[in-house]
Amino acid sequence: MTLVDPVDLGGSGRTVVLRVRCAANPFSLPRTLVIKQVRELSEVAHARSVAVYPEETFSGGDALPGEVADTAFLREAVSYQFATALATDSRPGPSLIAYDLPERLLILTDLGDATPIARLLQRPDEAAVTNSLMALAQSMGRMHAATVGREEDFTALLRRSGVGHLGNVVADQVATTIPDVPDLLERDLGVATRPEVAQIAQRATTLFSGGRHRAFSPSDLCPDNIIVNDDGVRFLDYEWGGFRDATLDLAYALISFPGCLCSFELSTQRAQAMIEAWRAEVVGMWPQLADDRTLYSRLLDAQLVWVWLSTLWFLPEDHARIAAVREHQLSAPRSTALVARWRALGDFAERAQVSVVADHARETTERLTDLFG
């Protein structure tokens, strides 16, 4: 096989991503492919990785950038293997053609000249933006519906790759850190968390490790990892892919991507349109979600835990962590992003008629507004 005409597609500082043309090959390969190689993590990229997947996950607590990169690459290779085994019309992103584990190298199908969804969400046409958000939610739901009941297959691939012993690193981190949030809110904002709210947040942590609606997720659903091409919305970068309660993914978008400092306007009407687009894809697998009370309760839990985590990550002035997520196309000051997330949580809690969470969100929104001036 001969590959020519490399084009740099841009990486994150820790990856090299190239589009190449297949000039001659003995196989029936597409005319172009994408080659992705993970390198040693830079200081900023390492900070972003351990923002969500802390060093305690690796080697007893003193992870080096190379260890994080190795684990992330192996997890991504497994996720692409799993996704490529799905039916063609159910694959959430590019297909895996080949890989080299020692070299941290993946060869993927080329999705073409796609448009980042972040760019589509910045258009002045409000109806077009709403349609893009509905398409995003619909694609999430299609991915979830296609992967229900296949967690054992994914786990087997993890074990074979040598990272199965790490378990669910995201769930472990969430369970460990969520109890720290009330102290943070009290110390930095003067907000006292009522026991009922803390109980809901603690209950929500189980969505990462259990839940009745488990499906595959790329787990890093930042707008920079979501593109739109002729086939619709596609997801990239599966470095921490795995199974979790699917409502976490929808809530992640509803609360404006809490793992980074992205922010965009999401009215009540737009949020409802996204919820209905997602529900239409998954209700056949999970009929109980046809009931608004059931769905809204689960989505509120998921949004609360995401907003708490986002506040834990970005309220403290951790400059390395903040810098690691400020290059995104929808990036906003942390004051803007955090206030918007708490306000959205309060609005949704009112719609779900859970006054204790609505009151908690309103008070925190006011204190954040005062803090940032």
C-alpha positions in Angstrom: 0.0 0.0 0.0 1.3 3.4 -1.0 0.1 6.6 0.8 0.8 10.0 -0.6 -0.2 13.7 -0.3 -0.4 14.0 3.5 -2.5 16.9 4.7 -2.3 18.0 8.4 -5.8 18.1 9.8 -4.6 19.5 13.1 -4.2 17.8 16.4 -4.6 18.7 20.1 -0.9 19.1 20.7 -0.6 15.5 21.8 -1.7 14.0 18.5 -0.7 14.1 14.9 -3.7 13.8 12.5 -3.1 13.4 8.8 -5.3 12.8 5.8 -3.5 10.7 3.2 -4.4 9.5 -0.3 -4.1 5.8 -1.2 -2.0 6.0 -4.4 -1.7 2.2 -4.8 -2.9 -0.7 -2.6 -3.8 -4.3 -3.0 -7.0 -3.9 -0.9 -10.3 -2.3 -1.5 -9.6 0.7 0.6 -11.2 4.2 0.3 -9.3 6.7 -1.7 -8.3 8.7 1.4 -7.6 7.7 5.0 -6.9 9.4 8.2 -3.9 8.5 10.3 -3.8 9.5 14.0 -0.8 9.0 16.2 -0.8 9.9 19.9 2.5 11.4 21.2 3.7 12.2 24.6 1.3 14.6 26.3 2.3 18.3 26.6 2.0 19.9 30.0 -1.3 21.5 29.0 -2.7 18.4 27.4 -1.7 16.4 30.5 -3.5 18.9 32.6 -6.7 18.5 30.5 -6.5 14.7 30.7 -6.2 14.5 34.5 -8.9 17.2 34.9 -11.4 14.5 34.2 -9.3 11.4 34.7 -7.0 12.2 37.6 -3.5 10.9 38.3 -4.8 8.7 41.1 -6.3 6.5 38.4 -2.8 5.6 37.1 0.1 3.9 38.8 -1.0 4.7 42.3 -1.2 8.5 41.9 2.0 9.7 40.2 1.1 9.4 36.6 3.4 10.7 33.9 2.1 12.1 30.6 3.2 9.0 28.8 1.2 6.7 31.1 -1.9 8.8 30.6 -1.3 8.9 26.8 -0.8 5.1 26.7 -4.0 4.4 28.6 -6.0 7.0 26.5 -4.7 5.5 23.3 -5.5 1.9 24.3 -9.0 2.9 25.3 -9.5 4.7 22.1 -8.3 1.8 20.0 -10.8 -0.5 21.9 -13.6 2.0 21.4 -13.0 2.2 17.6 -12.8 -1.6 17.4 -16.1 -1.9 19.2 -17.8 0.9 17.1 -16.5 -0.6 13.8 -18.1 -3.9 14.6 -21.6 -2.2 14.6 -23.7 -2.1 11.5 -22.5 0.5 9.1 -25.5 2.8 9.6 -25.1 2.6 13.4 -21.4 3.6 13.6 -21.2 6.9 15.5 -18.0 8.0 13.7 -15.1 6.8 11.5 -14.3 3.1 11.1 -11.1 1.6 12.2 -9.0 0.2 9.3 -5.8 -0.8 11.2 -3.8 0.0 14.3 -0.4 -0.3 15.8 -0.6 -0.4 19.6 3.2 0.0 20.4 3.4 3.0 18.0 0.0 4.5 19.3 -1.2 4.6 15.7 -4.7 4.4 14.3 -5.7 4.3 10.7 -9.4 5.4 10.2 -11.8 6.0 7.4 -11.9 9.6 6.2 -15.2 11.4 7.0 -14.4 14.0 4.4 -14.6 17.8 4.6 -17.0 17.9 7.5 -18.1 21.0 9.4 -17.4 21.3 13.2 -20.7 21.5 15.0 -19.3 24.4 17.0 -19.3 26.5 13.8 -22.9 25.5 13.0 -24.0 26.6 16.5 -22.5 30.1 15.9 -24.8 30.8 12.9 -27.2 33.8 13.1 -30.1 31.7 11.8 -31.8 30.5 15.0 -33.9 27.9 13.2 -30.8 26.4 11.7 -29.0 26.3 15.1 -32.0 24.5 16.6 -32.0 22.0 13.8 -28.3 21.3 14.4 -28.9 20.7 18.1 -31.8 18.3 17.3 -29.6 16.4 14.8 -26.9 16.2 17.6 -29.4 14.7 20.0 -30.8 12.4 17.4 -27.4 11.0 16.6 -26.7 10.5 20.3 -29.9 8.5 20.6 -29.1 6.4 17.5 -25.7 5.5 18.9 -27.3 4.6 22.3 -30.0 2.5 20.8 -27.5 0.6 18.6 -25.2 -0.3 21.6 -27.7 -1.3 24.3 -26.9 -4.7 25.7 -23.4 -4.9 24.2 -21.3 -3.9 27.2 -19.9 -7.5 27.6 -18.4 -7.2 24.1 -16.8 -3.9 25.0 -15.4 -5.3 28.3 -13.9 -8.3 26.6 -12.0 -6.0 24.2 -10.8 -3.9 27.1 -9.4 -7.0 28.8 -7.7 -8.1 25.6 -6.0 -4.7 25.2 -4.6 -4.8 28.7 -6.5 -1.9 30.3 -9.5 -3.9 31.6 -7.9 -3.9 35.1 -8.4 -0.1 35.4 -12.1 -0.6 35.6 -14.4 2.4 35.1 -12.0 5.3 35.8 -14.6 8.0 35.3 -17.1 6.4 37.7 -14.4 6.0 40.3 -13.4 9.7 40.0 -17.0 11.0 40.2 -17.8 8.9 43.2 -14.6 10.2 44.9 -14.9 13.9 44.2 -18.7 14.6 44.3 -18.7 14.6 48.1 -16.2 17.5 48.0 -18.5 19.9 46.2 -20.6 21.1 49.2 -17.5 22.1 51.0 -16.3 24.0 47.9 -19.7 25.8 47.5 -19.6 26.7 51.2 -16.0 27.9 51.2 -16.0 29.9 48.0 -19.6 31.0 47.6 -21.2 30.8 51.0 -23.8 28.4 49.7 -25.0 25.7 52.1 -26.1 22.5 50.4 -29.2 21.0 51.8 -29.0 17.3 52.6 -31.7 16.5 50.0 -29.6 18.0 47.2 -26.5 16.2 48.3 -28.5 12.9 48.3 -29.7 13.6 44.7 -26.1 14.3 43.6 -24.9 11.1 45.3 -27.6 9.1 43.6 -26.6 10.6 40.3 -23.0 9.3 40.6 -24.4 5.8 40.0 -25.3 6.8 36.4 -21.6 6.5 35.6 -21.2 3.0 36.9 -24.8 1.5 36.7 -28.2 2.7 35.7 -31.0 1.2 33.7 -30.2 2.9 30.5 -26.6 1.9 29.8 -25.1 2.4 26.3 -21.8 3.3 24.7 -20.5 6.8 24.8 -17.3 8.4 23.5 -17.4 10.2 26.9 -15.6 13.4 25.6 -18.5 15.0 23.7 -16.9 18.4 23.5 -18.1 20.4 20.4 -14.6 20.2 18.9 -15.1 16.4 18.8 -18.4 16.6 16.9 -18.7 17.2 13.2 -21.4 17.2 10.5 -20.9 15.7 7.1 -23.2 14.3 4.4 -24.1 11.3 6.7 -25.1 13.6 9.6 -23.6 14.2 13.0 -20.5 12.2 13.7 -18.4 11.8 16.9 -14.6 11.8 17.1 -12.0 11.0 19.8 -12.9 8.0 21.8 -10.0 8.1 24.2 -12.2 7.5 27.2 -15.1 5.7 25.5 -17.1 3.3 27.5 -20.6 2.4 28.8 -22.6 4.5 31.1 -26.2 5.7 31.5 -27.1 7.3 28.2 -28.9 10.2 29.9 -25.5 11.5 30.9 -24.7 12.3 27.2 -27.9 14.2 26.6 -27.5 16.1 29.8 -23.9 16.9 28.9 -25.2 18.8 25.8 -28.2 20.4 27.7 -25.8 21.8 30.3 -23.4 23.2 27.6 -20.5 20.7 27.7 -19.4 20.9 31.3 -16.0 19.2 30.7 -14.8 22.3 29.0 -15.6 26.0 29.1 -17.8 26.0 26.1 -21.0 28.0 26.2 -24.0 28.6 23.9 -27.6 29.8 24.3 -30.0 27.0 24.9 -33.5 28.2 25.4 -36.3 26.1 26.9 -37.7 25.4 23.5 -34.3 24.3 22.1 -33.7 22.0 25.1 -37.2 20.5 24.7 -36.6 19.9 21.0 -33.3 18.1 21.8 -35.0 15.9 24.4 -37.7 14.9 22.1 -35.3 14.2 19.2 -33.2 11.9 21.5 -36.2 10.2 23.1 -37.6 9.3 19.7 -34.5 7.2 19.0 -34.3 5.4 22.3 -37.8 4.9 23.5 -38.1 1.6 21.6 -35.3 0.3 23.7 -36.4 1.9 26.9 -40.2 2.3 26.8 -40.3 3.8 30.4 -38.7 7.0 29.0 -41.9 7.8 27.2 -43.1 9.0 30.7 -42.0 12.6 31.2 -41.7 12.2 34.9 -39.3 9.3 34.6 -37.2 11.0 31.9 -37.1 14.4 33.5 -36.1 12.9 36.8 -33.1 11.1 35.3 -32.1 14.1 33.2 -32.2 16.3 36.3 -30.0 13.9 38.2 -27.5 13.9 35.3 -27.5 17.7 34.9 -26.9 18.2 38.7 -23.9 15.9 38.8 -22.4 17.5 35.6 -22.9 21.0 37.0 -21.3 20.0 40.3 -18.4 18.4 38.5 -17.9 21.4 36.2 -17.9 23.7 39.3 -15.4 21.5 41.0 -13.1 21.6 38.0 -13.3 25.3 37.0 -14.3 27.4 40.0 -10.8 27.1 41.6 -8.3 29.3 39.7 -6.3 26.3 38.3 -4.6 28.1 35.4 -3.2 25.0 33.7 -6.6 23.3 33.7 -8.4 26.4 32.5 -5.8 27.1 29.7 -6.2 23.5 28.5 -9.8 24.1 27.5 -9.7 27.7 26.3 -8.9 27.0 22.7 -12.3 25.5 21.8 -14.4 27.3 19.2 -17.2 27.9 21.7 -14.9 28.8 24.5 -16.2 31.4 27.0 -14.8 32.9 30.2 -15.3 30.6 33.2 -17.6 33.1 34.8 -19.9 33.0 31.8 -19.8 29.2 31.5 -20.4 28.5 35.1 -23.2 31.0 35.6 -25.0 29.7 32.4 -24.7 26.1 33.6 -26.2 26.8 37.1 -28.9 28.9 35.5 -29.8 26.2 33.1 -29.9 23.7 35.9 -32.3 25.9 37.8 -34.6 26.3 34.8 -34.7 22.6 34.2 -35.3 21.8 37.9 -38.3 24.2 37.8 -39.7 22.4 34.8 -39.2 19.0 36.5 -40.9 20.5 39.7 -38.0 19.7 42.0 -38.0 22.8 44.0 -35.1 21.9 46.3 -32.7 21.7 43.3 -34.2 24.8 41.7 -33.6 26.8 44.9 -30.0 25.4 45.2 -29.3 26.4 41.6 -30.8 29.9 42.0 -28.8 30.7 45.1 -25.6 29.4 43.5 -26.2 31.4 40.4 -26.7 34.6 42.4 -23.5 34.0 44.4 -21.5 33.2 41.3 -22.8 36.4 39.6 -21.7 38.4 42.7 -18.3 36.7 42.8 -17.4 37.4 39.2 -19.0 40.8 39.2 
